[in-house]
Amino acid sequence: MITFFAILIGLGIIIELISLKRNFSKVSVDFGVSTYCTEPGDSFDIKTTVSNRSYLPIGYVAISDTYSRHTFLPENIKASNLSQGTCVKKICFVGGRRRKKMIMQAYIEKRGVHHLSACSIEFGDFLGLKELKENLFIRHDVVVYPKRINWQALDEALSKFCGDMTAKRFLIRDPILTIGIREYTGSQPMKEIHWLKSAARGELMVKEFDFNREFSVRVLMSVSGIANQSDEEMDDICSAARSICETLTEQGASVDFFSNAMRRGISKDAQWKCEVSAVNKGGLLEGLGRATSINSGSLADLVTQATKDADLDCAYILVVPKGEKLAQSAIQKLRESTAQEVLLVEMESEVSV
């Protein structure tokens, strides 16, 4: 019996010495998320995989993660709040030449760019007397889109705006969409005469154009008047911009979006532009999720870019924070460049046309 215990103690000492010399290079950690862009409140998976390439099992492995403080975790997850965010420690056993997968669901409601990272890995020795720790540098960003805003004044103004544009587009003849020919009455310009048909008929014939032309709108969002670090104002103005663009595309409009807001994680640009359609809103939503209150250009520069190469039939919507002093001069410049409507949307204020 004494010999048996002596052998067990000897084996324990040998395994303990081996576990103390555990090589971190034999263990790898893969940390990721199921999506990098999400709607506010939609759940996504946080995935952690620990791979043990040695033949010896690891009885204690702890992965420490840090998430944005706005991240909501399952109720059964023990987490601690730190200055840099919410810290979660995941503990598991990994057998020799085995892999351990851990998946946890989370969601975020706050618009913006949220950091999720795996910070460190810890091993326990065989007897549980000592821990071996190594830092990890794995980080992923999750972009949360702004919510669609529920603002009655904005809905009414957009309804009137779209109604006016829809009515006016039937008064605009499209020189590309030719639907037929008719006799020349003497009032049409020479460029509308169809010379081949006129020669065939022996009399002047003119082109008949389609009047049902798609209307285009350029939406401008300026953050020049927003105080730095004002998250609430930024969330509101981004929500308004999203609601406006989606409402317009639902009405069949062709939409171009312009903004002077710098985007977190994107190289600095004077302004950024993206096309918006019912099936292509990813660039707009991600940009609004990354948008900050730091402007990369003035409101006047934004108007200049938006009116460049624009058709006379293009309408404009300008979204600005409350109290923007240069809003009226920008509206005046936009009206000078178009024969269509110009809508001014001031956040926390009345919507005016």
Backbone torsions as a table, in degrees:
resi	resn	phi	psi	omega
1	MET	NA	-42.6	178.7
2	ILE	-62.7	-39.2	179.1
3	THR	-63.7	-41.1	179.7
4	PHE	-61.6	-46.1	179.0
5	PHE	-65.3	-36.4	178.8
6	ALA	-62.6	-40.3	178.4
7	ILE	-65.8	-42.3	178.8
8	LEU	-62.4	-43.0	179.4
9	ILE	-64.0	-39.5	179.6
10	GLY	-65.1	-42.6	177.5
11	LEU	-63.5	-40.2	178.5
12	GLY	-61.4	-41.4	179.4
13	ILE	-65.1	-41.2	-179.6
14	ILE	-64.1	-45.7	179.7
15	ILE	-65.2	-38.0	177.9
16	GLU	-61.8	-44.1	179.2
17	LEU	-64.1	-37.9	178.9
18	ILE	-67.1	-42.9	-179.0
19	SER	-65.7	-30.2	177.9
20	LEU	-71.4	-21.5	179.9
21	LYS	-101.9	22.7	-176.7
22	ARG	-59.7	135.5	-176.6
23	ASN	-92.6	120.3	179.9
24	PHE	-65.2	-24.4	-178.9
25	SER	-67.4	-15.8	178.6
26	LYS	-85.5	-5.0	-178.5
27	VAL	-123.6	133.7	178.3
28	SER	-128.1	150.9	-179.4
29	VAL	-123.7	129.0	175.1
30	ASP	-113.7	123.6	-176.8
31	PHE	-126.3	130.0	-178.8
32	GLY	-160.0	177.1	178.4
33	VAL	-128.3	154.8	-176.3
34	SER	-75.0	-20.9	178.4
35	THR	-150.3	150.1	-179.9
36	TYR	-108.7	-5.1	174.9
37	CYS	-138.5	133.7	-174.4
38	THR	-150.1	155.4	172.2
39	GLU	-73.5	149.7	178.1
40	PRO	-61.2	129.1	178.8
41	GLY	89.6	-10.7	178.0
42	ASP	-78.7	135.8	-178.1
43	SER	-78.4	151.3	175.2
44	PHE	-142.9	163.8	-176.8
45	ASP	-97.8	137.3	169.9
46	ILE	-105.4	118.1	-171.9
47	LYS	-112.7	129.4	176.0
48	THR	-127.3	126.9	179.4
49	THR	-125.4	125.1	177.6
50	VAL	-108.9	122.5	-178.7
51	SER	-111.4	126.2	178.4
52	ASN	-107.8	109.9	-177.5
53	ARG	-92.4	-1.3	176.7
54	SER	-91.2	165.6	-179.3
55	TYR	-84.4	-13.1	179.8
56	LEU	-88.9	134.9	177.3
57	PRO	-71.1	157.1	175.9
58	ILE	-113.2	113.0	-175.6
59	GLY	-74.5	-24.0	-177.4
60	TYR	-142.0	114.2	174.4
61	VAL	-128.3	129.5	179.8
62	ALA	-126.4	123.7	176.6
63	ILE	-107.5	123.5	178.7
64	SER	-99.7	120.9	178.6
65	ASP	-111.1	151.3	174.0
66	THR	-127.1	128.0	-178.3
67	TYR	-119.5	159.8	172.5
68	SER	-53.9	143.0	-177.6
69	ARG	-65.3	-13.0	178.4
70	HIS	-89.9	3.3	-178.7
71	THR	-81.2	127.8	177.3
72	PHE	-97.1	125.6	-176.9
73	LEU	-111.1	162.9	176.3
74	PRO	-58.0	151.4	-174.9
75	GLU	-64.5	-28.2	-177.2
76	ASN	-83.0	1.0	179.9
77	ILE	-90.1	125.7	177.1
78	LYS	-84.1	124.0	-177.7
79	ALA	-135.8	153.8	176.7
80	SER	-123.3	140.5	-178.8
81	ASN	-90.1	121.8	177.7
82	LEU	-117.8	173.4	-178.9
83	SER	-63.5	-33.3	-178.5
84	GLN	-88.0	-2.2	177.9
85	GLY	142.5	-155.5	179.9
86	THR	-97.3	127.7	-176.8
87	CYS	-106.5	133.1	178.7
88	VAL	-128.7	132.5	176.8
89	LYS	-109.2	120.9	179.3
90	LYS	-103.1	124.4	-176.0
91	ILE	-115.9	136.5	-179.3
92	CYS	-154.6	169.7	173.0
93	PHE	-110.4	135.5	180.0
94	VAL	-126.6	119.2	179.1
95	GLY	-72.8	169.6	178.7
96	GLY	-65.1	133.8	-177.7
97	ARG	54.6	38.6	-178.7
98	ARG	-125.5	169.5	-179.9
99	ARG	-132.5	135.6	180.0
100	LYS	-115.5	123.2	178.8
101	LYS	-106.9	133.6	177.2
102	MET	-127.7	123.7	-178.1
103	ILE	-122.6	131.1	-179.6
104	MET	-133.5	135.0	178.6
105	GLN	-88.6	145.3	178.0
106	ALA	-149.5	168.2	173.7
107	TYR	-151.4	157.8	-178.8
108	ILE	-134.4	133.4	179.4
109	GLU	-101.7	-22.2	-175.1
110	LYS	-79.7	127.6	175.8
111	ARG	-61.2	145.7	175.1
112	GLY	134.8	-171.9	178.4
113	VAL	-101.9	120.9	-175.5
114	HIS	-115.9	132.7	-177.4
115	HIS	-93.3	133.7	173.2
116	LEU	-128.4	127.6	-173.2
117	SER	-143.2	149.4	168.9
118	ALA	-95.7	118.0	-170.1
119	CYS	-94.6	-39.9	-174.8
120	SER	-156.8	160.9	174.9
121	ILE	-127.5	138.8	-179.8
122	GLU	-125.9	137.7	173.3
123	PHE	-111.1	145.8	171.4
124	GLY	-103.7	144.5	176.2
125	ASP	-73.9	174.2	-173.3
126	PHE	-61.5	-39.8	-177.7
127	LEU	-91.1	-1.4	179.2
128	GLY	71.3	27.5	-178.2
129	LEU	-95.7	-17.8	-173.4
130	LYS	-148.0	149.5	177.1
131	GLU	-117.9	139.5	176.1
132	LEU	-108.9	129.0	-172.9
133	LYS	-126.8	142.6	175.1
134	GLU	-141.3	138.8	-179.1
135	ASN	-78.3	144.8	174.9
136	LEU	-113.9	149.9	179.2
137	PHE	-128.4	67.1	179.7
138	ILE	-119.7	118.6	-178.1
139	ARG	-137.8	141.6	175.4
140	HIS	-130.9	147.1	177.6
141	ASP	-107.5	135.3	175.3
142	VAL	-113.8	121.6	-179.9
143	VAL	-94.7	122.8	178.8
144	VAL	-103.6	126.7	-178.5
145	TYR	-70.7	158.8	171.9
146	PRO	-73.5	153.4	176.9
147	LYS	-76.0	155.0	169.3
148	ARG	-72.6	131.5	-174.9
149	ILE	-83.2	144.4	176.9
150	ASN	-109.5	90.2	-174.7
151	TRP	-131.5	110.5	-173.6
152	GLN	-60.5	-42.2	-179.6
153	ALA	-61.2	-38.8	179.1
154	LEU	-68.8	-42.6	179.1
155	ASP	-60.2	-42.2	-179.8
156	GLU	-67.3	-41.6	179.8
157	ALA	-65.5	-40.4	179.0
158	LEU	-67.5	-37.7	178.4
159	SER	-61.9	-44.9	178.3
160	LYS	-66.3	-41.6	-179.1
161	PHE	-61.6	-48.0	-179.5
162	CYS	-67.1	-35.0	177.6
163	GLY	-64.6	-43.3	178.0
164	ASP	-64.1	-41.8	-179.3
165	MET	-67.2	-39.3	179.6
166	THR	-63.6	-40.2	179.0
167	ALA	-67.7	-39.6	-176.0
168	LYS	-73.1	-27.4	-176.8
169	ARG	-68.1	-20.9	176.5
170	PHE	-76.1	-11.6	176.8
171	LEU	-93.9	-1.4	-176.7
172	ILE	-107.6	120.1	178.6
173	ARG	-86.6	134.2	-179.2
174	ASP	-92.5	117.1	-177.7
175	PRO	-71.3	-5.5	179.6
176	ILE	-94.7	-39.7	-175.3
177	LEU	-86.9	89.8	178.8
178	THR	-91.3	123.8	-175.7
179	ILE	-107.4	-3.4	178.7
180	GLY	165.9	-166.5	178.2
181	ILE	-133.6	160.0	176.7
182	ARG	-150.6	170.4	-177.6
183	GLU	-68.1	147.0	179.0
184	TYR	-76.7	129.6	-177.7
185	THR	-103.7	-7.6	-179.5
186	GLY	99.1	-11.8	-179.0
187	SER	-98.4	-13.1	-178.1
188	GLN	-81.3	148.4	176.8
189	PRO	-68.8	156.9	-176.4
190	MET	-61.1	-31.2	-176.1
191	LYS	-68.3	-14.4	179.8
192	GLU	-93.0	-1.2	178.9
193	ILE	-73.6	132.8	177.1
194	HIS	-94.2	98.9	-169.6
195	TRP	-69.6	-35.5	-179.8
196	LEU	-66.3	-45.6	178.6
197	LYS	-67.0	-34.6	178.9
198	SER	-64.5	-41.0	179.1
199	ALA	-66.0	-38.2	-179.2
200	ALA	-70.5	-35.7	-177.3
201	ARG	-87.7	-18.7	-178.0
202	GLY	80.0	11.4	176.8
203	GLU	-149.7	159.2	-177.0
204	LEU	-69.6	131.2	177.4
205	MET	-125.9	143.8	-179.9
206	VAL	-119.8	157.7	-179.3
207	LYS	-75.8	142.9	175.3
208	GLU	-106.2	118.4	-175.2
209	PHE	-97.2	155.7	175.8
210	ASP	-78.9	136.4	179.8
211	PHE	-93.1	-15.3	-175.0
212	ASN	-84.7	80.9	-175.4
213	ARG	-99.3	138.8	177.1
214	GLU	-65.3	135.7	179.2
215	PHE	-96.6	147.2	-177.9
216	SER	-116.9	145.9	-178.8
217	VAL	-133.2	138.4	172.9
218	ARG	-112.3	121.9	-178.5
219	VAL	-102.1	125.7	-179.3
220	LEU	-112.7	128.8	175.8
221	MET	-119.2	116.6	179.9
222	SER	-109.7	136.8	177.5
223	VAL	-113.5	16.2	-175.4
224	SER	-60.7	-30.5	-176.6
225	GLY	-96.9	9.6	-178.8
226	ILE	-92.5	132.4	177.7
227	ALA	-66.4	144.1	179.5
228	ASN	-58.5	143.7	178.1
229	GLN	65.7	17.9	177.9
230	SER	-88.7	86.6	-175.0
231	ASP	-65.9	-38.8	-176.6
232	GLU	-64.7	-43.9	177.6
233	GLU	-63.7	-41.2	-179.9
234	MET	-64.9	-41.6	178.7
235	ASP	-61.2	-41.4	-178.3
236	ASP	-67.1	-44.7	-175.7
237	ILE	-71.2	-34.1	177.0
238	CYS	-70.0	-37.2	176.4
239	SER	-64.3	-40.5	178.0
240	ALA	-64.0	-43.3	179.9
241	ALA	-62.3	-42.1	178.2
242	ARG	-63.0	-46.6	-178.1
243	SER	-60.8	-41.4	-179.5
244	ILE	-63.5	-49.6	-176.8
245	CYS	-64.4	-41.4	-179.7
246	GLU	-69.3	-37.2	177.0
247	THR	-63.3	-41.8	-180.0
248	LEU	-64.5	-44.0	179.6
249	THR	-66.5	-33.3	176.3
250	GLU	-65.6	-26.6	177.5
251	GLN	-87.3	2.5	177.1
252	GLY	88.4	13.6	-179.3
253	ALA	-81.8	153.1	171.0
254	SER	-91.3	119.8	-169.6
255	VAL	-118.4	132.5	169.1
256	ASP	-118.1	134.4	-177.2
257	PHE	-112.9	135.3	178.9
258	PHE	-128.7	144.6	176.4
259	SER	-154.9	150.6	174.8
260	ASN	-103.6	14.8	178.5
261	ALA	-80.6	128.7	174.0
262	MET	-71.7	144.1	-177.1
263	ARG	-106.8	130.3	-179.4
264	ARG	-64.4	127.2	179.9
265	GLY	87.5	-0.1	179.3
266	ILE	-114.8	140.0	180.0
267	SER	-59.2	150.5	-174.5
268	LYS	-65.5	129.5	174.8
269	ASP	-126.4	154.2	176.7
270	ALA	-60.7	-50.2	173.0
271	GLN	-148.1	164.0	175.9
272	TRP	-124.6	148.0	-175.3
273	LYS	-133.9	144.7	173.3
274	CYS	-150.7	149.4	175.6
275	GLU	-87.5	143.4	-176.4
276	VAL	-125.4	133.1	174.2
277	SER	-142.2	173.0	-178.0
278	ALA	-63.3	-27.9	-178.4
279	VAL	-106.5	-1.2	-178.5
280	ASN	-137.2	84.2	179.8
281	LYS	-118.3	2.3	-174.8
282	GLY	-61.3	-43.6	-179.7
283	GLY	-64.1	-39.8	178.3
284	LEU	-65.8	-50.1	-174.7
285	LEU	-66.2	-42.4	178.3
286	GLU	-66.2	-40.3	178.3
287	GLY	-62.1	-42.0	178.2
288	LEU	-68.3	-32.6	176.0
289	GLY	-67.5	-32.8	-179.7
290	ARG	-89.6	-11.0	-173.3
291	ALA	-61.3	138.7	177.5
292	THR	-119.0	171.3	179.9
293	SER	-81.2	0.2	178.1
294	ILE	-84.5	122.2	-178.2
295	ASN	-94.2	144.6	-180.0
296	SER	-102.3	9.7	179.0
297	GLY	-177.3	164.0	-178.1
298	SER	-78.5	167.8	176.3
299	LEU	-63.5	-38.2	178.9
300	ALA	-62.7	-40.0	177.8
301	ASP	-65.3	-37.7	179.4
302	LEU	-64.4	-42.6	178.7
303	VAL	-64.1	-40.9	179.6
304	THR	-61.0	-43.3	-180.0
305	GLN	-67.9	-39.8	-177.0
306	ALA	-69.1	-31.1	-178.7
307	THR	-88.0	-9.0	-179.8
308	LYS	-69.1	129.2	178.5
309	ASP	61.4	20.5	179.3
310	ALA	-86.4	146.8	176.3
311	ASP	-73.4	156.3	177.1
312	LEU	-65.0	-24.7	-178.2
313	ASP	-85.5	1.0	-177.7
314	CYS	-79.5	134.5	176.5
315	ALA	-99.1	162.8	-175.8
316	TYR	-130.8	146.2	169.9
317	ILE	-129.2	124.5	-179.2
318	LEU	-110.0	121.8	179.3
319	VAL	-109.5	119.3	-177.2
320	VAL	-135.1	158.6	174.9
321	PRO	-72.6	162.7	179.8
322	LYS	-62.0	136.5	176.1
323	GLY	85.2	12.3	177.3
324	GLU	-66.9	112.6	-173.6
325	LYS	-71.0	-26.2	-176.1
326	LEU	-94.9	8.1	-176.2
327	ALA	-63.2	-43.8	-176.9
328	GLN	-66.1	-39.8	178.1
329	SER	-67.1	-34.7	177.1
330	ALA	-67.6	-41.3	177.4
331	ILE	-61.5	-41.3	-180.0
332	GLN	-62.3	-41.2	179.5
333	LYS	-67.6	-37.6	178.1
334	LEU	-66.5	-39.4	179.5
335	ARG	-66.4	-30.8	178.9
336	GLU	-70.6	-19.7	-175.0
337	SER	-99.7	-0.7	-176.3
338	THR	-143.8	155.9	174.4
339	ALA	-99.0	6.1	-176.4
340	GLN	-106.4	-171.3	-176.1
341	GLU	-76.0	154.5	172.2
342	VAL	-129.3	122.7	-178.2
343	LEU	-110.1	127.5	176.6
344	LEU	-104.3	125.7	177.8
345	VAL	-117.3	111.7	176.6
346	GLU	-104.2	123.0	-179.0
347	MET	-68.4	142.5	-177.2
348	GLU	61.6	25.2	179.6
349	SER	-143.7	-178.8	178.1
350	GLU	-76.3	148.2	176.0
351	VAL	-87.6	129.1	-176.8
352	SER	-128.5	148.6	178.0
353	VAL	-105.7	NA	NA
